[in-house]
Amino acid sequence: MRKFAALPAVLCSVFCLAGCVSVFEGTSQEITVVTNPPGAHCSFLRKGDGKEMGSIAVTPGILSVRKSKHDLTITCDKEGYQQSTYLNHSGVSSVVAANVAVDLLLTAGISSIVDSANGADNHYDPVVNISLTPVLPMAQATAAPAPIVPAPVAGTAN
């Protein structure tokens, strides 16, 4: 009978650990966007389903996004500058390796399934730096370069 005395504690820990990465890292993540120059507006779009994830009104700024297996496209705009885009790839969280070993021993794979289903096992770059390129004024962009006229050489006769 003593052999089974620890069984309730083991079963409790198994169910408590289901979704280990979910517990330790959560299902959302903050992403900081810094632009050069600051003061840009940036919007976040999830590539897999085209869902708008939110925006940052003025950079530098932080947005909390729900983790997913899909990459994020971050697009930043500022008047007088060209639009810039950054692709923030969804990668696997570093906690996943430890979780898989524990998961196989304790939950027979259940916590990995939970983490994968809710996106907790994914991770984005936490800090994104985006440089914006100034737009050239139209007069400069369309003007033809001035012709090069050779200077007269001194001491020559015509």
Protein Blocks (a to p, Z undefined) as FASTA:
>chain_A
ZZmmmmmmmmmmmmmmgoklmmmnopbdcdddddddehiacddddfklopafbdcfbacd
dddddddfbdcddddddehiacddddddddddfklmmmmmmmmmmnnommmmmmmmnopm
gccdfbdcddddddddfklmmpccddddddddehiaZZ
